[in-house]
Amino acid sequence: MLIKVASALHIGLETVGVDVEINMASRGLPGFEIVGLPSKAVDESKERVRTAIVNSQIEFPPRKITVNLAPADIPKEGSFYDLPIAVGILSSVLDFRIPKKALFFGELSLDGSLRHTKGALLLALYAKEAGYTHLFVPKDSVNEAAVIPEITVYPVAHLAEVVEHLAGRYALQPVVMPLPSSLSENLPSAEFDMAEILGQEQAKRAMEIAAAGGHNILMVGSPGAGKTMLARALPGILPPLQTTESLEVTKIYSASGNIPAGGGLLATRPFRAPHHSTSLVGLIGGGSKPQPGEISLAHRGVLFLDEFNEFPRAVLEALRQPLEDGTVTIARSLRRVQYPAQFMLVASANPCPCGYLNHPKKPCICSPREVQKYQKRTSGPILDRIDLHVEVPAVEVDDLAQHFSAGQEGAGLAPETSQKIRERIQQARDIQQQRFSSDNIRVNAEMKNAHLKQHVKLTPAVEQILRQAANRFQLSARSYFRMQKIARTIADLDGVSEIAVKHMAEALQYRPKINNEE
């Protein structure tokens, strides 16, 4: 007797349908085999399925059972074939029908309960595209899948539940979680409020511009100047994810198993801060089974690289293509996987090995050669891909006391809160959303040259300033266009359609401050 149960497999963020074919032979010695290029985890399903069925108070059939996972030319990985295999075997033993338009997906525990399984959201998206109407997933994974409309998603806590449901003796209650029209109520939380950072007004302004336009930013300053604190405060001024962005981010986290049991749609922008000892695979992604790295986990959010110059050069050089294209492609002998990586890079670095170059009080103990060697750890092409370069000077203790006293007395000099800054950024983002409504981009930093021609019109006076700066500072063609994007963002923050001279002049203040040329 041959039974077919529909399931699926994930290759990166793509999902491919898998037919789980179970043949129950009445002749021959009892046995249980799985074919179709199963991995070790899939092959171990035999013992999990057998034990789960027995512990569900159901007799395991003493027959020769052959399970084929088709198509047989694609390697099958993961433990989520347990449920479809068990359902197929039990449909023969207990004589119940399996709906044709139903997908089954989940890992079994030895007691018959289902465990949280990664990739439920991807499965639901595939089910909708492929025309399936019913989806059976572990109860702890249902919140991921239930946000996709036009699919009836059933939460399965135990193997016995789905058997009773299919036999018509028990009705599983489907879970419906409509996609929210807006995630604006899910305001991001941050470790620090911008109002807690005293001084550093220029750096705060640069962070505001970066957040408004999605620009990359590098902060250079002495230890204790506030670089890390500024970066940690950034999530508090970023606007919440849009629904489509949330789906993009949740897909990546679902595929990589980074959504906890019971978790669902992600509502806040990712903030990833890997240590400088992170490997190339950890940052970019990869492995024998290609997994997303930190740059993909930071998609539509922030990638904070503290101690930028301490990262291995090969790791930083691997950022070139993702920073330019917004995607990363991982090629292996058996497969080629592409992950999105449209992130905002926030980097911080010391100006020299000791950290006190140009410090107003502490002398630098580094030789000129050591300073030059340290700064050359980051290549010119990487620095050229960073839009905003800002110096974060050390704040004098007297200035800190003055700021604190002014804030306490309410003298009108108190720093702006993250909420107030976020409101300006949201207004600028709204302008960009309207501007790019017919384009496949969201923020100014994503503009290509064709978009610049369409959306960035420079007056003769503004163009003259830009050309003079390009000639004087020997700006590359990439930097030339990036200055236009930054000026466009500054104008958006001012709520004006025309880029003025002051907007371009401010943008040019953030040209690279680290000399990396031979």
N, C-alpha and C positions, 0 to 999 in steps of 0.2 A: 504494500500500500504506500503510495507516494503522496506526501503532504507538502504544500508550499506556504511559507510564512514570509511576509515582506519585512525587511529591515534595511539598514543603510550603513555606510562607512564614511569616514571623514578623511579627506586628503587636504590638509591645510584648512582653508575656509570653504572648500567645496565639498559637497556631499554627493555620493554615488549610491544608487539603489543596489541592494543586495537581496537576492532570493535565497532564503534558507530552505533548502529542499531536504526533507526527511523521508527516507525510505525505511519502512518497517517490514522486514522479511520474516515470514513465518517459518521458513526453512533455514537450516544452517545453525551453527553454534551461536549462542547468545554473545553479543559483542556490541561495542559502541565506538564508531570511528568518525572523525571529522576530516573532510578533505576540502580542497579549494584554497590552497596556500594559507593555512591558518598559522598565526604566530604562536609562541609558547603560551600566552595568556588565553588565546582562543582554544588551543588544544586542551588546556586545563579545565575548560568548560565542562568536559565530560564528567569529571568528578563532582564539580559544583552542582550541575544539573541533576545528576543521579541522587546525590545526598539531599538536595533541596526537595526533590519530589518525594523521597522516602520520609523526610521529616515533616512533610505536609500531609502525612497520613494517607498517601497514595502509593500503591504498589508499583514499583518500576517494572515495566514489561520485560520479560525474559526473552527477548528477540534479538535478531541481528539488526542493529540500527546503524544506518549510514547517513551522515549529514554532509551535504554539499553546499558550500557557500559560493554562489555564482554571482558574477563572473569569476571563473576559477583562475584567471590570469593576473588578478590584482591581489597583492598580499593583504590579508585580513589581520588587523591588529585591534587590541582592546578586549574588554570583558563584557561588552554590551550585547553580545549575541546569546547570552544565557537565556534571557526571557523568550525570544522567538524560538529557540531550540526546544525549551521546555514546553511551551505552548503547542508546538507542532507534535511532539511526542504524546502529550496528554490528549490532544484532539483525537488521536487514533484510539487511545485506551478508553477514554470516557465518552467518545462519540459525540462531540459537539462541533459545530461549524465555525470556521474562522472567517470573519468578514473580508471580502475581497479588497475593499478600500481601507484596510487597517494596517498600520505600521506598529511594530513591537521593538522595544529598545530598553535594555537594562541589565545590570549585573545582579546575580542572585547571591545571597548569603547562604550558608549551609542550612540555616533553619527555614529557608524559603522566603525570607523577607528580601525586598529589593533595596539596593544601595544607591546612593546618589551617583549619577553617571554624567561625565562631562559630554558636552555637545548637544544637549537637548534643544537649544534654540536653533542650531543649524539643522537639526532633524525636522523641526516644525516648519522651517522655511522650505526645506526640500519637499516635505509632505504636501504643502500647499501648491508648490510649483508642479509637482508630479500628479496632482489630482487625487490625492488621498484625503479621506474625510475623517478618519478616526486615528488617534495616536495614543498608544499605551506606553507610559514612561514611569519611572520610579516617583513616588510621592514627593521625595525631597528635591526632585528636578523639575517638578511640574510648573513652578512659577516662571521658569525660563521659557518653556514652550507655550504656555497659555496666553502669551501676549500676541501671538499670531492669529489673526482673524480667519474665519472660514474653516477652522479645524476644530474638531471636538477632541479635547485632550482629557484623558482619564488618568488620575493619579493612582498608581498601584503600590500598595504597601506590602503586599504578600502575594506569593504565587497563587495561593488558594483563592484570593479575591478575584483575580482575572479569570481563573477557571470557572468559578461560580457565575461570574458575569456572562461569560461566553456560553455557558450552559443554560442561561436564562433563569437561574435560581437566586440571583443577587444582582442588584443594579448599582454599578459604580457611578458616582456623581461627577460629571465633568466639571472642570475648573475653567472659568472664563475670567481673564484679566485684560480688558480692552487697553489698547495702546493709548496712553494719555496724550491729549492734544498739545499739552504744554508741560514742561518740567520746571517752570519758573519758580514754583514753590519750593523746589529742592535747591536752596541756595548753598553754594559750596562753603565748607568750613575750612579754616586755616589755623595753623599753629600759632600765628601771630597776626595781630591787626596792624595795618599800616600806621595807625596812630601811635603804636607802641615804639615805632622806630623814630628816634629823635635825630633831627638833622637829615643829611643825605637827600636833600630836596631834588638835586639833579638826578640822582639814581632812581628816586621814586618816580620822577617824571618819565625817565627812560622805561621803567617797568610798566607804567601806564600806557605808553605808546606801544610797547611790545605786546601787551595783553590786548589792546584794541585792534591791532592789525595782524596778530599771530606771528610777529617777527621774532627771529632768534636774537639773543642778547648775551653778551659777555661782560662780566663785571671783573675789574682788576683792582685790587687794593690790598692793603696790609692786613695781617691777622687781627681780628677783632673789630674791623671797620663796619661790619654789618652786612656783608655779602650774603652769607647763609640765611640770616634773618630776613633779608629782603626776598630771597627766593622762597622761603617757607611761608611768607605772607602772600605770595602771588595767588594761590588758589582762592583766597578771599576776595580778590577783585575780578576774577574771571567770571563771565556769564555762565549760567547753567547750560547743560547740553540740550540741544534740540532733539526732538524725538528720533529723527533719522540718524543723527550723530550717535545717540544712545544705542540704537540698534547696531551700528557699525562697531562700536566699542564692545558691546556685550557679546557680539559674535566672536571677537578675538578672545575675550576672557572665557567664554563658554568652551571654545575649541581647545584652549590650553589648560582647562580645569581650574581656573582661578576664581570661579564663582562658588561660594560655599553652599552646603546643603540648605535648601530653602530659599536661596537667593534668587533674584529675578533681574529685571532690567536695571542697568546702572544709570544713575541719575546725575552724578557729578563727574566732572572732568578728571581723568587720571592724573596723578602726580607721582612720577617715578624718580627715585633718587638712588641709583646704584652706586656702590662703593668704587673707588678708583682701581681696586684690584679685580674688578669684573672682567671676565674673559671676553674674547671676541664673540664666541657663540652666545654667551649670556647677554651681551648687549645687542647684537645684530639678529641673533636667532640661528637655528641650525640643529645639528645633531643627526644621528643616524635616522631618527624619525623627526623630520624638521618641525621644530617648535618655534613659536614667536619669541623674539627677544624683547629686551626692555624698550627698544624704539617702537615696536609694534604695540606693546602694552601701554605705551604713552600716547597712542593714536588719539587725536582730537584733544590732547591734554598737554602736559608739561613733562619734559625730560630734563631733570636737573643734574648736571655733572659738576659736583663740587671738586675742588682741586683739579681743575681741567688739565693742567700740564703734567699731573702725576699719572694720568691714564697712559697705558702703553701706546706708542705712536701708531702701531698697526691697528689698534682698536679705534683710535680717532680717525684714521684715514678711511676706515670702512664706513664712516658716516657720510662720506662725500655724496654717493649716489642717492641714499635715502633723503638727505637734506635737499637735494635738487628735485627729485622725482616724487617724493612722498610715498614711495613703496620700496619694499626690499624683496628681492628674488633669491630664494635658496635652492640651489641645484644639487641634486644627488644622483647617483647612478640609476636609480629606479624611478625617480620622480623629480618634478620641478614645482616648487610651491612659492606662491607670491602672497605676501602679507602687506596690508596697508601700514604706513608709518608717517602719517601727516601730523607731526608733533611740533611743539614749540620748544626749541632748545634754549635752556637757561644754563649758562656756564659761569663758573667763578674761578679765579686764579690769583695767585700772589704774583707780584711783579718780578720777584727774584727768589733764589733759593732760601735766603733768610727771611724774606717777606717784607723788609723795611726799606726798599728802594724809594727814595723821595719822601720818606716819612719826615714830618716836621721836627721831631725830637729824637727819635731813636736812629742811630747811624746804621747804615747798611754795611755789612762786613763782607760782602761779595765783591770779587774782582770783576772788572768789565767783561772779561772772557766768560766767567761763570754766569753772569747775567745774560750775555748773548746766547750762550749754550742753553740756558734754561728756557729762554723765550722761544728758541728755535725748536723746542720739543713739539710745538704746534705748528704745522705747516701753513704756508701762505694760502693754499687752496681751501683749507678748512676755515681759516680766519676770514677769507673772502666770502664765505657762505654765511657768515654771521652778520646780521644787519646792523645791530646796535652795539657799539663798543663804548663802555662807560667806565670812568675811573671812580672808585669809591674811596675817598680819602679818609684817613683816621679823623675822628671827631674829638676835639679837645674836651677835657673834663669840664672846663669852665663853660663851654658852649652847651654841654649836656645839662649842666645845672641851670643855665639860663632858660633853655627850652622847657625843662621840667617846671621851673617856677612860673613861667608864662602860661603853661598849660594849667597849672593848679589855680592860678589867679583868674583864669578865663579872660586873658588880656587880648584875645583875638589872634594869638599866635600859635594856638594849639594845632598840632598836625591834623590833616584830614583823616577821617576814618576810611576803612576799606569799603564800607557801604557807599559812601559818597563818591569815591573813585569808581567803584563798580557801576554806578548809575551813569556816569559819563561814558564809560567803556561800552555799556549796553546800548546807549544811544548811537555810538559810533558803529557798533556791530549791526544795529538795525539799518543804518544807512548802507552798509556794505551788503547786507542781505538783499536789500531792494536793488542795489546796483548790479549784483551778480545773479539776479533771479533767473536769467536765461542762460547763465554759464554754469559749468560744473565745478565751481569753486565757491568758497565761503568768505574768505578774508583777503585783505590786500596782499599779504605775503605770498599767497598762492598764485598771484597774477603772472602769466607768461607775457612775452613781448606783444602778442596779438591783443591781449587784454589791456596792456598799457596804452597801445595806440587808440583803443576805443574809449577807455575810461580816464586816462590821465592826459589832460590838455595843459600844456605849460605856456604861460605868457612869454613874450620875448624877454622881459626882465628876469623872470625866474629861470628861463633856459640859459640866459647869459651867465647867471651866478653858478649854475650847475656846470656849465662848460669850463668856466674859469677854475672852479674847484677841481674838476676832473684833470685838467692840464697841470695845475699846480701840484696836486697831491698824487698825480699819476694813478688815478683810479682805473681799475679794470673795467671792461664792458659790463661785467656782472655787477660790480659796485655802482656803476653809473645808473643802471636800471633799478637797483635796490634803493638808491637815494630817492628816486621818484616814488617808489612804493611807500617809503617812510613818510615823505612829504604828504602823500595822499592820505595817510592815516592821521597825521597831525591836523590836516584840514578837516577830516571827518570828526575829530574830537572837538574842533571849533564849530562844527555844524555848518560848514560852508562848502559850496560846490567847487569853487575856484581855488587852486593852490596859489597862495600869495608868496611874496618874497620872504616873509618871516617864517613861513612853514618850511621852505627849502633851506633857509639859513639854519634853522634849528635841526633839521635832518642832517645837515653836513657836520654838525657838532659831534655826531656819533660815528664819524669815520674811525677806522682802526687806530688804536693807540699803541699797539705793540708792533715794533718794527721787526719784521721777520725776513727781511731781504738780506741776501749775501752781501 
